[in-house]
Amino acid sequence: MHATKIKTERLNLHYGTFHALKDVSISIPENEITAFIGPSGCGKSTLLKTLNRMNDLVEGCRIDGRVLLDGEDLAALSGEALRRARRKMGVVFQDFRLFDNKTAYENIAFALRVTGEGKKLIQKRVPYFLNIVGLRNKADSYPTELSGGEKQRIAYARALVNNPYIVIADEPAGNIDPEMSRELLDMLVTINGLGKTVIVVTHEKELVDRYKKRVVTIEDGRIVSDRIGGSYDEETE
């Protein structure tokens, strides 16, 4: 039996008058892969951003219900307590969000520096995670010198370097070719094998058909299906 690490309870989110999430209640156990799929604009990415309070910065955003992380209500946390909670989650964005003026090594190291980690730990962890994503030979390369797939791998390494136990990936294969998409999805399985909980938004039908993981379908801000594997033939984002 897995312990539940993230749980939402009757989560509702409004952007002004727009009702983006509607009574979303879900438990996500540790050490599993959960994929969220559904049509464009259905609320998948909004839900992911709500899990670590990235939506707090959006003007006009109002959230009702609860998001629990290890039993703690995230809405009740602030300051250092909220920072500690967020450090439990590593986020991979669809647009990479790498610094163009920093090398691959420096981009990954930055995630450690902002949390106050010292030089010795940085020198140990960064090469390790570059190796995990297969890009140790690209340590000194700048983002402009990397392919789309390589940039995404650096984003994975940066998300992992602080050793979070939850990795959140928003359309991780959205900007690359199908062959590289498969490799990156394989990497999510590898990351899961490291003992990480993986939460992913994807339009990749292969994640459903090939990997047979938990798939949650969202439509119009609501969960309409929650199953393990199976087929999904509707048009998605």
C-alpha positions as CSV (number, residue, x, y, z in Angstrom):
1,M,0.0,0.0,0.0
2,H,1.4,3.4,-1.1
3,A,1.2,6.4,1.2
4,T,-0.6,9.3,-0.3
5,K,1.7,12.3,-0.9
6,I,-0.5,14.7,-2.7
7,K,-4.3,15.0,-2.3
8,T,-6.8,17.6,-3.5
9,E,-10.2,17.9,-1.8
10,R,-13.0,19.5,-3.8
11,L,-10.6,21.9,-5.5
12,N,-12.2,24.8,-7.4
13,L,-10.2,27.5,-9.1
14,H,-11.5,30.7,-10.7
15,Y,-9.7,33.2,-12.9
16,G,-12.0,36.1,-12.5
17,T,-15.4,34.8,-13.7
18,F,-13.9,31.8,-15.4
19,H,-14.3,28.5,-13.5
20,A,-11.1,26.6,-14.5
21,L,-11.2,23.7,-12.0
22,K,-14.4,22.2,-10.7
23,D,-14.6,20.0,-7.6
24,V,-11.3,18.2,-8.4
25,S,-10.6,15.5,-5.7
26,I,-7.7,13.2,-6.3
27,S,-5.1,11.3,-4.4
28,I,-1.6,10.8,-5.9
29,P,0.4,8.1,-4.1
30,E,4.2,8.2,-3.8
31,N,6.5,6.4,-6.3
32,E,4.0,6.2,-9.1
33,I,3.5,7.8,-12.5
34,T,0.2,9.7,-13.0
35,A,-0.6,11.2,-16.4
36,F,-3.2,13.9,-16.9
37,I,-4.7,14.1,-20.4
38,G,-7.6,15.9,-22.0
39,P,-8.5,18.6,-24.6
40,S,-6.7,21.9,-24.9
41,G,-7.8,24.3,-22.2
42,C,-9.5,21.7,-20.0
43,G,-7.5,22.5,-16.9
44,K,-4.6,20.0,-16.9
45,S,-1.8,22.5,-16.6
46,T,-3.8,24.7,-14.3
47,L,-4.1,21.7,-11.9
48,L,-0.4,21.1,-12.0
49,K,0.4,24.7,-11.2
50,T,-2.1,24.6,-8.3
51,L,-0.3,21.6,-6.7
52,N,2.7,23.8,-5.8
53,R,0.9,27.2,-5.7
54,M,2.3,28.6,-8.8
55,N,-1.1,30.1,-9.5
56,D,-0.7,32.3,-6.4
57,L,1.0,34.9,-8.7
58,V,-1.9,35.1,-11.2
59,E,-4.0,38.2,-10.8
60,G,-7.7,37.4,-10.1
61,C,-7.1,33.8,-9.2
62,R,-9.3,32.4,-6.4
63,I,-9.0,28.9,-5.0
64,D,-11.4,27.0,-2.9
65,G,-10.9,23.5,-1.5
66,R,-7.6,22.1,-0.3
67,V,-4.3,20.8,-1.6
68,L,-2.6,18.6,0.9
69,L,1.1,17.7,0.7
70,D,2.1,15.0,3.3
71,G,-1.1,16.0,5.1
72,E,-0.3,19.7,5.3
73,D,-2.7,22.2,3.7
74,L,-0.5,24.2,1.3
75,A,-2.8,27.3,1.6
76,A,-1.8,27.5,5.3
77,L,1.9,27.6,4.6
78,S,4.0,30.7,4.1
79,G,7.6,31.8,4.3
80,E,10.2,29.1,5.0
81,A,7.5,26.4,5.5
82,L,6.1,27.0,2.0
83,R,9.7,27.0,0.5
84,R,10.4,23.7,2.2
85,A,7.2,22.3,0.7
86,R,8.0,23.5,-2.8
87,R,11.5,22.0,-2.6
88,K,9.8,18.6,-2.4
89,M,8.7,19.2,-6.0
90,G,10.8,19.5,-9.1
91,V,9.1,21.1,-12.1
92,V,9.9,20.6,-15.8
93,F,8.3,23.3,-17.9
94,Q,7.3,22.9,-21.5
95,D,9.3,26.0,-22.5
96,F,12.4,24.8,-20.6
97,R,13.1,28.2,-18.9
98,L,16.8,27.8,-19.2
99,F,19.1,30.8,-18.8
100,D,20.7,31.5,-22.2
101,N,23.7,33.2,-20.6
102,K,24.5,30.1,-18.5
103,T,26.0,26.8,-19.5
104,A,24.2,23.5,-19.0
105,Y,26.2,23.0,-15.9
106,E,25.4,26.5,-14.6
107,N,21.7,26.1,-15.3
108,I,21.5,23.0,-13.2
109,A,23.8,24.5,-10.5
110,F,21.6,27.6,-10.2
111,A,18.8,25.4,-8.7
112,L,21.1,24.4,-5.9
113,R,22.6,27.9,-5.4
114,V,19.1,29.5,-4.8
115,T,18.5,27.1,-2.0
116,G,21.8,27.9,-0.4
117,E,23.7,24.8,-1.2
118,G,27.5,25.0,-1.0
119,K,30.2,24.6,-3.7
120,K,31.2,21.1,-2.7
121,L,27.6,19.7,-3.0
122,I,27.1,21.4,-6.3
123,Q,30.3,19.9,-7.7
124,K,29.1,16.5,-6.6
125,R,25.4,16.6,-7.7
126,V,25.5,18.5,-11.0
127,P,27.8,16.0,-12.9
128,Y,25.8,13.1,-11.4
129,F,22.5,14.4,-12.8
130,L,24.1,15.4,-16.1
131,N,25.1,11.8,-16.4
132,I,21.6,10.6,-15.4
133,V,20.1,12.5,-18.4
134,G,23.0,11.4,-20.7
135,L,24.5,14.9,-21.2
136,R,27.7,14.9,-19.2
137,N,29.6,15.9,-22.4
138,K,27.4,19.0,-22.8
139,A,28.2,20.5,-19.4
140,D,29.9,23.5,-21.0
141,S,27.4,24.1,-23.8
142,Y,25.0,27.0,-23.8
143,P,21.3,26.5,-24.5
144,T,21.7,28.0,-28.0
145,E,24.1,25.2,-28.7
146,L,21.7,22.4,-27.6
147,S,18.9,20.7,-29.5
148,G,15.3,20.9,-28.2
149,G,15.6,17.4,-26.7
150,E,18.9,18.3,-25.0
151,K,17.4,21.4,-23.5
152,Q,14.6,19.3,-22.1
153,R,17.1,16.9,-20.6
154,I,18.9,19.8,-18.9
155,A,15.5,20.9,-17.6
156,Y,15.0,17.4,-16.2
157,A,18.4,17.4,-14.5
158,R,17.7,20.9,-13.0
159,A,14.3,19.6,-11.6
160,L,16.1,16.6,-10.1
161,V,19.2,18.2,-8.6
162,N,17.6,19.2,-5.4
163,N,16.5,15.6,-4.8
164,P,12.7,16.3,-4.8
165,Y,10.5,13.2,-4.3
166,I,7.9,14.6,-6.7
167,V,8.7,15.5,-10.3
168,I,6.0,17.5,-12.2
169,A,6.3,17.7,-16.0
170,D,4.1,19.9,-18.0
171,E,4.0,18.6,-21.6
172,P,7.6,17.4,-21.4
173,A,7.6,16.2,-25.0
174,G,5.5,19.0,-26.5
175,N,8.2,20.7,-28.6
176,I,10.2,17.9,-30.0
177,D,10.0,15.1,-32.6
178,P,8.3,11.8,-32.0
179,E,11.5,9.8,-31.6
180,M,12.8,12.2,-29.0
181,S,9.4,12.2,-27.3
182,R,9.7,8.5,-26.7
183,E,13.2,8.9,-25.2
184,L,11.9,11.6,-22.9
185,L,9.0,9.5,-21.8
186,D,11.4,6.6,-21.2
187,M,13.3,9.0,-19.0
188,L,10.2,9.7,-16.9
189,V,10.0,6.0,-16.3
190,T,13.7,6.0,-15.3
191,I,13.1,8.9,-13.0
192,N,10.2,7.1,-11.4
193,G,12.5,4.1,-11.0
194,L,14.8,6.3,-8.8
195,G,11.9,6.4,-6.3
196,K,10.3,9.6,-7.5
197,T,6.6,10.3,-7.9
198,V,6.0,11.6,-11.4
199,I,3.1,13.7,-12.4
200,V,2.8,14.6,-16.0
201,V,0.5,16.5,-18.4
202,T,0.9,15.0,-21.9
203,H,-0.8,14.6,-25.2
204,E,1.3,11.5,-25.9
205,K,-1.0,8.5,-26.4
206,E,2.1,6.3,-26.1
207,L,2.3,7.0,-22.4
208,V,-1.2,5.5,-22.1
209,D,-0.7,2.6,-24.5
210,R,2.9,1.6,-24.0
211,Y,3.6,2.3,-20.4
212,K,0.3,1.3,-18.9
213,K,0.4,3.9,-16.1
214,R,-2.4,5.7,-14.3
215,V,-4.2,8.1,-16.6
216,V,-6.6,10.8,-15.4
217,T,-8.7,12.5,-18.1
218,I,-9.9,16.0,-17.5
219,E,-12.6,17.8,-19.4
220,D,-14.0,21.2,-18.8
221,G,-12.2,21.4,-15.5
222,R,-13.5,18.1,-14.1
223,I,-12.0,14.6,-13.7
224,V,-14.1,12.4,-16.0
225,S,-11.9,9.3,-16.0
226,D,-9.3,7.7,-13.8
227,R,-7.8,4.4,-15.0
228,I,-4.7,2.4,-15.5
229,G,-3.5,2.3,-19.1
230,G,-6.0,1.5,-21.9
231,S,-6.6,3.4,-25.1
232,Y,-7.3,7.1,-25.6
233,D,-8.3,8.0,-29.1
234,E,-9.9,11.4,-28.6
235,E,-8.0,14.5,-29.9
236,T,-6.0,16.0,-27.1
237,E,-3.9,19.0,-26.6
